[in-house]
Amino acid sequence: MRWLDHREPVQEALRGAIIALGNFDGFHSGHQAVAGEAIKWAHDEGRPSIIATFDPHPVRFFKPDVPPFRLTTLEQRQELYLAAGATAMLVFHFDAELSSTSAEDFITEILIERFGAHGVVTGGDFTFGKGAKGNVDLLRGYGGEHGLKSRVVSPVEGKGEIVSSSRIREALREGKPELAAELLTRPFAIRGIVEHGDKRGREIGYPTANLAIDKYLRPKYGIYAVTGKVLATGEMLKGAANIGVRPQFEPPKELLEPHFFDFSGDLYGQEIEVSFHHFLRGEAKFDSLEALVEQMDKDCAEARRLLS
């Protein structure tokens, strides 16, 4: 799949595309509806289809100190967009120049002139351009006057409410990965490189693969039933994971630490993706290592049961 940069001209074969416009961080069921309409439109007319995203997220640009809230990395989004059937991913690099681009110039100079877009598909609440003054009405009116066609996709409901990234983030912060997975249409997953740790887990019979949480949203700290995928080989693993600051050990260190059942291989230096399926309990500090191990035995037994 092609990975396009909005600052660069697009190759001729991708001009005339239908572009799904949005941030599409979580690429949840609502985002998939917008992308699906763009892909179908493109297919019906024999055109390329492009799904856009913004990096960094505009919120991060304007409020750099907000806590991490990303649901996916660019690499994960690219894979999701490819699986949806898109021809390419377009990354709008949100910086001072883009943030100061007027909505009209965004339409004419970027979408029409630079990318040669034939049409765009958005959700009804999509905004763009300096001061977020661009909206679906401007796309329909001003864009239409300049030859750009547009379509708007209605919101998608899930569990009686509109599906949104903010709703998914709230579910994860509340320790409800099942609800997040239903809205996303897949489990929330953190991807990272396995690092060397202090080997505490190995010493008590529960070796873990340590991952930094990086820019991902922090789900509720605690113990989860998880699955893991080794990206280099595609191997799938089941396990239990702690995400948090490990109150049992000093000094506190924020980590994602999955323990995979019936696995004895070496994962150091490998990229893995850990998917969150069920929240088991919050983080806790125990009176002794023996008490901790006893609880871990129970946690792993419950995780095996839930994942079976």
C-alpha positions in Angstrom: 0.0 0.0 0.0 1.2 3.5 -0.9 2.0 5.9 2.0 1.4 9.4 0.8 2.6 12.7 2.3 0.3 15.7 1.8 3.3 18.0 1.3 4.4 16.2 -1.8 2.8 15.9 -5.3 1.0 12.6 -5.9 2.0 10.3 -8.8 -0.2 10.5 -11.9 -1.8 7.0 -11.3 -3.3 8.2 -8.0 -4.8 11.4 -9.3 -8.5 11.4 -9.7 -8.9 9.4 -6.6 -11.8 9.3 -4.1 -10.4 10.4 -0.7 -12.0 9.5 2.7 -11.3 12.5 4.8 -10.9 12.4 8.6 -8.5 11.6 11.3 -9.5 7.9 11.6 -7.3 7.2 14.6 -9.3 4.3 16.0 -10.7 3.4 12.6 -13.8 2.2 14.4 -17.1 1.2 12.8 -18.1 4.8 12.1 -14.7 5.5 10.4 -15.1 2.3 8.5 -18.4 3.4 7.1 -16.9 6.6 5.7 -13.9 4.7 4.2 -16.2 2.0 2.9 -18.3 4.6 1.0 -15.2 6.1 -0.5 -13.8 2.7 -1.6 -17.2 1.6 -3.1 -17.5 4.9 -5.0 -13.9 4.6 -6.3 -14.5 1.0 -7.3 -17.8 1.8 -9.1 -16.0 4.5 -11.2 -12.7 2.6 -11.6 -10.7 5.1 -9.5 -8.1 4.8 -6.8 -9.3 5.1 -3.2 -7.3 7.0 -0.5 -7.9 7.0 3.2 -6.5 10.1 5.0 -5.3 10.6 8.5 -3.5 13.3 10.5 -0.2 13.0 12.3 0.3 14.4 14.8 -3.4 14.6 15.8 -4.5 18.3 15.7 -5.3 18.1 19.4 -1.7 17.2 20.1 -0.5 20.1 18.0 -2.6 22.7 19.7 -2.3 21.1 23.2 1.1 19.4 23.4 0.8 18.6 27.1 -2.4 16.6 27.0 -2.0 13.0 28.2 -1.5 10.3 25.5 -4.7 9.4 23.7 -3.8 7.6 20.5 -5.7 4.4 19.7 -3.4 3.3 16.9 0.0 4.1 15.4 0.4 5.1 11.7 1.7 1.6 11.0 -1.5 0.0 12.5 -3.7 2.4 10.5 -1.9 1.6 7.3 -2.6 -2.1 7.8 -6.3 -1.4 8.7 -6.7 0.8 5.7 -5.2 -1.8 3.4 -7.4 -4.5 4.9 -10.4 -2.3 4.2 -9.5 -2.2 0.5 -7.9 1.2 0.0 -5.3 1.9 -2.6 -3.2 4.3 -0.5 -3.0 6.1 2.9 -2.6 9.8 2.9 -0.9 11.4 5.9 -1.6 15.1 6.6 1.4 16.2 8.7 -0.3 18.6 11.0 2.1 21.5 11.6 2.0 25.3 11.7 1.8 25.6 8.0 -1.2 23.2 7.6 -3.0 24.7 10.7 -2.8 28.1 9.1 -4.1 27.0 5.7 -7.6 28.4 5.0 -10.4 25.9 4.4 -10.7 27.2 0.8 -7.0 26.8 0.1 -7.2 23.3 1.6 -9.8 22.4 -1.0 -8.3 24.1 -4.0 -4.5 23.9 -3.4 -4.2 20.6 -1.6 -7.2 18.4 -2.5 -7.7 19.6 -6.1 -4.4 20.9 -7.4 -1.9 18.8 -5.5 -3.8 15.5 -5.3 -6.2 15.9 -8.2 -9.0 14.5 -6.1 -12.2 13.7 -7.9 -14.3 13.4 -4.8 -14.2 13.2 -1.0 -16.2 11.4 1.6 -16.5 12.6 5.2 -18.6 12.2 8.3 -21.1 15.0 9.0 -19.0 16.6 11.8 -15.7 16.8 9.8 -14.0 20.2 10.0 -10.8 21.4 8.4 -8.8 24.5 7.6 -7.6 27.5 9.7 -9.9 27.9 12.8 -11.7 24.7 11.7 -13.9 26.8 9.5 -14.3 24.2 6.8 -17.2 21.8 7.0 -19.3 19.6 4.8 -21.3 22.6 3.5 -18.1 24.3 2.3 -17.0 21.0 0.6 -20.4 20.8 -1.1 -20.6 24.4 -2.1 -17.2 25.9 -2.6 -15.7 22.5 -3.5 -18.5 21.7 -5.9 -17.9 25.0 -7.7 -14.3 24.0 -8.3 -15.3 20.5 -9.6 -14.7 18.5 -6.4 -17.6 16.1 -5.6 -18.4 15.2 -2.1 -20.5 12.7 0.0 -21.4 12.7 3.6 -21.9 9.5 5.7 -24.3 9.4 8.6 -23.1 8.5 12.1 -23.0 4.8 13.1 -24.7 3.6 16.3 -23.3 1.0 18.6 -24.9 -0.1 21.9 -27.5 2.7 21.5 -25.2 5.6 21.1 -23.1 7.1 18.3 -19.7 5.4 17.9 -16.9 7.8 18.5 -13.2 7.7 19.4 -13.9 9.6 22.6 -16.4 6.9 23.6 -13.9 4.2 23.0 -11.3 6.0 25.0 -13.7 6.3 27.9 -14.5 2.6 27.8 -10.8 1.7 27.9 -10.1 4.1 30.8 -13.0 2.5 32.7 -11.6 -1.0 32.1 -14.2 -2.1 29.6 -12.1 -3.5 26.7 -15.1 -5.6 25.5 -17.1 -2.5 24.8 -14.1 -0.8 23.1 -13.7 -3.9 20.9 -17.3 -3.9 19.9 -17.1 -0.3 18.8 -13.7 -0.7 17.1 -14.8 -4.1 15.6 -11.5 -5.5 17.0 -9.7 -5.4 20.3 -7.7 -2.4 21.3 -4.0 -3.3 20.8 -0.7 -1.9 21.8 2.3 -2.6 19.5 5.9 -2.3 20.6 9.4 -3.7 20.7 10.2 -6.2 23.5 12.7 -4.7 25.9 15.0 -6.1 28.5 13.6 -5.5 32.0 14.7 -6.3 35.5 13.8 -10.0 35.2 11.4 -9.8 38.3 8.8 -11.8 36.5 11.2 -14.6 35.5 12.4 -14.8 39.1 8.9 -15.6 40.4 8.0 -18.0 37.6 6.2 -15.5 35.4 8.5 -14.2 32.7 7.1 -11.2 30.8 7.7 -9.4 27.5 8.2 -5.8 28.5 6.9 -3.0 26.2 6.9 0.7 26.5 3.4 2.2 26.1 4.7 5.2 24.2 2.0 7.5 22.7 -1.0 5.1 23.2 -4.0 5.9 25.3 -3.5 4.4 28.8 -6.3 2.0 29.5 -7.3 1.4 33.1 -4.2 0.1 35.0 -4.5 -3.5 36.0 -4.5 -7.1 34.8 -6.0 -8.2 31.5 -6.6 -11.3 29.6 -4.7 -10.7 26.3 -3.5 -12.2 23.1 -0.2 -11.4 21.5 1.0 -11.5 17.9 4.6 -11.8 16.9 4.7 -9.5 13.8 7.7 -11.1 12.2 6.2 -14.6 12.2 2.5 -14.1 12.7 2.6 -16.4 15.7 -0.4 -16.0 18.0 -0.1 -16.3 21.8 -2.5 -16.1 24.8 -1.7 -14.7 28.1 -2.3 -12.3 31.0 -0.8 -8.9 31.1 -0.2 -6.1 33.7 -0.3 -2.5 32.4 0.6 0.1 34.9 3.4 1.1 37.3 4.0 -2.2 39.1 3.3 -1.1 42.7 4.9 -4.3 44.1 8.3 -3.2 42.9 10.6 -0.2 43.3 11.1 2.2 41.6 7.7 2.5 39.9 7.9 2.2 36.1 5.1 2.4 33.6 5.1 -0.7 31.4 3.0 -3.2 29.6 4.1 -6.7 30.7 2.3 -9.6 29.1 3.0 -13.2 30.3 2.3 -15.6 27.5 1.1 -19.1 28.4 3.0 -22.2 27.3 5.7 -20.1 25.6 9.4 -20.4 26.2 10.9 -18.6 23.2 13.0 -15.4 23.1 11.1 -12.3 22.2 13.7 -9.7 23.0 14.1 -7.1 20.2 11.0 -8.4 18.4 7.9 -6.3 17.6 4.7 -7.7 19.1 1.1 -6.5 19.3 -0.8 -7.1 22.5 -4.6 -7.1 22.3 -6.8 -6.4 25.3 -9.8 -8.7 25.7 -10.9 -8.8 29.4 -10.1 -6.7 32.5 -9.5 -9.0 35.5 -8.6 -6.6 38.3 -6.8 -3.4 39.2 -3.2 -3.1 40.2 -2.5 -3.9 43.8 0.5 -4.2 46.2 0.7 -7.4 48.1 2.1 -8.1 51.6 4.6 -10.6 50.1 5.9 -12.1 46.9 4.2 -15.3 47.8 0.8 -13.5 48.0 1.5 -11.9 44.6 2.4 -15.3 43.0 -0.8 -16.8 44.5 -2.9 -14.0 42.9 -1.0 -14.3 39.6 -1.9 -18.0 39.6 -5.5 -17.1 39.9 -5.3 -14.3 37.3 -3.7 -16.7 34.7 -6.2 -19.4 35.4 -9.1 -16.9 34.8 -7.4 -15.5 31.7 -7.1 -19.0 30.3 -10.7 -19.6 31.0 -11.9 -16.4 29.3 -9.6 -16.8 26.3 -10.5 -20.5 25.8 
